[in-house]
Amino acid sequence: MTNSGSPVDSGPVPLPRMTVAVAGGTGFVGGAIARELARRGHRVVVLSHRLPARSGEGPSEGLVQPFEQRRADITQPHGLEAALAGVDALAISLAFRNSPIEAPRRGRTFERVDADGTVALVSAAGAAGVRRLVYMSGAGAAADAPRHWFRAKWRAEEAVRASGIPYTIFRPSWIYGPGDRSLNRFLGFARWLPFVPQIGNGRQLVAPVFVDDMGRLVADALEVSGATDATLEVGGPETLTMDAVVREALRIQGRRRLILHAPAGLMKLLTRPLTLLPSPPMTPDAIDFVVQSAQVDTGPLSAALPRHLMPLAEGLASYLAPTRRGSPG
Ligand SMILES: NC(=O)c1ccc[n+]([C@@H]2O[C@H](COP(=O)([O-])OP(=O)(O)OC[C@H]3O[C@@H](n4cnc5c(N)ncnc54)[C@H](OP(=O)(O)O)[C@@H]3O)[C@@H](O)[C@H]2O)c1
């Protein structure tokens, strides 16, 4: 049974009904955060850089009804403070289009969006009088991390920690759910092919967390004091290989498919020339990103925000189990 209510909290509830801006609220994780906050009665403002420049405030046709939407492009810091006017709390869940496939000529990089973008947003939040921050980082963020994306995440985290605004930083392992781009891509192949292609050996370890649980944790962090000024790794109840995740998803869909592995080294070699394109479909860096393990220590999370998180089978079944009328191949 999933506990979808608030966790037991020892501290006071600081703000009964908050106005919460969600940067990245049009995205996979940010969308779940926005929905959960709205479900709990908070006023949600979704920030998006795809809104027309003159749309201004107020509900508008477009990206994520029924939330109020405001234009905020983190690559153009001058408009950010105005976008945060009247906002009590800010949840930052940013990623560039096609992440993790960087397109430097289009400004789509971890440095530009995850790091610089968060630095700019946090500075605007301070100026706008925002009283609470939540930042979606990633498991592995560190000043001296071997991968540049984790160093960018660290720089973003440091801006949050230095802001003087009470914060919670989440470092999730791997998030799945309807609308994710990774697992759904594999399952898309399985609809048409007798096999599922997978880059790498499929043995990378992840601790899958259901996207709705991630939304609940963010809302918990804003509502209770247990996670204030904490940096918390996030993972679901199991740690397993990516192959095991894909096999479980196929089992729940009632599909029998072979997983075909393409060696990561070969794929990196083949994709190297693509980095010359303005918007590459794949890059060697992105291959390193998708084959990395993301193991987490969830002890501090359970202590700060006690909550039952969905086991993988339960989370997957909630949106993948065939309906009576539908029969997968
Ligand atoms: N998915 C996972 O498994 C996972 C695991 C660990 C950590 N995370 C972290 O969770 C965060 C969200 O990931 P996601 O999977 O939800 O990504 P996503 O679906 O691609 O969403 C990214 C959001 O960023 C916004 N954005 C992009 N460029 C922007 C700009 N210039 N100005 C303002 N907003 C911009 C987009 O909104 P608009 O285009 O509407 O502006 C979009 O809503 C990321 O920081 C990621 O590192 C995710």
The ligand as an SDF file (V2000), in Angstrom:
LIG
                    3D

 48 52  0  0  0  0  0  0  0  0999 V2000
   14.7820   11.5340  -14.7560 N   0  0  0  0  0  0  0  0  0  0  0  0
   15.6410   10.9530  -13.9190 C   0  0  0  0  0  0  0  0  0  0  0  0
   15.7860    9.7150  -13.8590 O   0  0  0  0  0  0  0  0  0  0  0  0
   16.4850   11.8070  -12.9950 C   0  0  0  0  0  0  0  0  0  0  0  0
   17.3770   11.1850  -12.1040 C   0  0  0  0  0  0  0  0  0  0  0  0
   18.1530   12.0010  -11.2920 C   0  0  0  0  0  0  0  0  0  0  0  0
   18.0300   13.3700  -11.3360 C   0  0  0  0  0  0  0  0  0  0  0  0
   17.1600   13.9340  -12.2040 N   0  0  0  0  0  0  0  0  0  0  0  0
   17.0900   15.3950  -12.2870 C   0  0  0  0  0  0  0  0  0  0  0  0
   15.7420   15.8460  -12.3030 O   0  0  0  0  0  0  0  0  0  0  0  0
   15.6780   17.0480  -13.0750 C   0  0  0  0  0  0  0  0  0  0  0  0
   14.5060   16.9840  -14.0480 C   0  0  0  0  0  0  0  0  0  0  0  0
   14.6890   15.9110  -14.9440 O   0  0  0  0  0  0  0  0  0  0  0  0
   13.5290   15.4990  -15.9730 P   0  0  0  0  0  0  0  0  0  0  0  0
   13.8050   14.0980  -16.3560 O   0  0  0  0  0  0  0  0  0  0  0  0
   12.1910   15.8600  -15.4170 O   0  0  0  0  0  0  0  0  0  0  0  0
   13.8390   16.4720  -17.2050 O   0  0  0  0  0  0  0  0  0  0  0  0
   12.8310   17.0250  -18.3570 P   0  0  0  0  0  0  0  0  0  0  0  0
   11.5980   16.1810  -18.4350 O   0  0  0  0  0  0  0  0  0  0  0  0
   13.6540   17.1740  -19.5760 O   0  0  0  0  0  0  0  0  0  0  0  0
   12.4100   18.4630  -17.8380 O   0  0  0  0  0  0  0  0  0  0  0  0
   13.3330   19.5110  -17.8570 C   0  0  0  0  0  0  0  0  0  0  0  0
   12.6510   20.8360  -17.6500 C   0  0  0  0  0  0  0  0  0  0  0  0
   13.6450   21.8750  -17.7740 O   0  0  0  0  0  0  0  0  0  0  0  0
   13.0130   22.9960  -18.3520 C   0  0  0  0  0  0  0  0  0  0  0  0
   13.9750   23.8450  -19.0910 N   0  0  0  0  0  0  0  0  0  0  0  0
   14.8090   23.4550  -20.0790 C   0  0  0  0  0  0  0  0  0  0  0  0
   15.5050   24.5160  -20.5480 N   0  0  0  0  0  0  0  0  0  0  0  0
   15.0750   25.5940  -19.8170 C   0  0  0  0  0  0  0  0  0  0  0  0
   15.3910   26.9870  -19.8500 C   0  0  0  0  0  0  0  0  0  0  0  0
   16.2930   27.4830  -20.7030 N   0  0  0  0  0  0  0  0  0  0  0  0
   14.7630   27.8030  -18.9840 N   0  0  0  0  0  0  0  0  0  0  0  0
   13.8350   27.3090  -18.1230 C   0  0  0  0  0  0  0  0  0  0  0  0
   13.4940   26.0070  -18.0520 N   0  0  0  0  0  0  0  0  0  0  0  0
   14.1030   25.1510  -18.8950 C   0  0  0  0  0  0  0  0  0  0  0  0
   11.9940   22.4380  -19.3330 C   0  0  0  0  0  0  0  0  0  0  0  0
   10.8860   23.3370  -19.3730 O   0  0  0  0  0  0  0  0  0  0  0  0
   10.5130   24.2490  -20.6590 P   0  0  0  0  0  0  0  0  0  0  0  0
   11.1250   23.6230  -21.8720 O   0  0  0  0  0  0  0  0  0  0  0  0
    9.0080   24.2420  -20.6630 O   0  0  0  0  0  0  0  0  0  0  0  0
   11.0870   25.5790  -20.3200 O   0  0  0  0  0  0  0  0  0  0  0  0
   11.5720   21.1240  -18.6780 C   0  0  0  0  0  0  0  0  0  0  0  0
   10.3450   21.2590  -17.9920 O   0  0  0  0  0  0  0  0  0  0  0  0
   17.0380   17.2140  -13.7600 C   0  0  0  0  0  0  0  0  0  0  0  0
   17.7990   18.1880  -13.0810 O   0  0  0  0  0  0  0  0  0  0  0  0
   17.6900   15.8690  -13.6130 C   0  0  0  0  0  0  0  0  0  0  0  0
   19.0940   15.9460  -13.5180 O   0  0  0  0  0  0  0  0  0  0  0  0
   16.3810   13.1960  -13.0460 C   0  0  0  0  0  0  0  0  0  0  0  0
  1  2  1  0
  2  3  2  0
  2  4  1  0
  4  5  1  0
  4 48  2  0
  5  6  2  0
  6  7  1  0
  7  8  2  0
  8  9  1  0
  8 48  1  0
  9 10  1  0
  9 46  1  0
 10 11  1  0
 11 12  1  0
 11 44  1  0
 12 13  1  0
 13 14  1  0
 14 15  2  0
 14 16  1  0
 14 17  1  0
 17 18  1  0
 18 19  2  0
 18 20  1  0
 18 21  1  0
 21 22  1  0
 22 23  1  0
 23 24  1  0
 23 42  1  0
 24 25  1  0
 25 26  1  0
 25 36  1  0
 26 27  1  0
 26 35  1  0
 27 28  2  0
 28 29  1  0
 29 30  1  0
 29 35  2  0
 30 31  1  0
 30 32  2  0
 32 33  1  0
 33 34  2  0
 34 35  1  0
 36 37  1  0
 36 42  1  0
 37 38  1  0
 38 39  2  0
 38 40  1  0
 38 41  1  0
 42 43  1  0
 44 45  1  0
 44 46  1  0
 46 47  1  0
M  CHG  2   8   1  16  -1
M  END
$$$$
